[in-house]
């Protein structure tokens, strides 16, 4: 069970942070993902709005941090049971 939870956590983080695939399949701004919204704060001509970008990044990281804190003991057990010890 811890291994499945660890795989699910990695899968969720990978899909939550995906940028390229949602860019291809969505055409409206309402369906865009968090990384695509963060990319909209970067302006090449007028400069980057750093304060808004960092605040939005913090808000975007909160679900991932809460998910990790909730599943931390399963995550550690899953990594330890995989046989990879460093």
Buried (B, 14 or more C-beta within 10 A) or exposed (E): EBEEBBEBBEEBEEEBEBEEEBBEEEEEEEEBBBBBEBEEBEEEEEEEBEEEBEEBEEEBEEEBEEBEEEBEEBBEBBBEEEEEEE
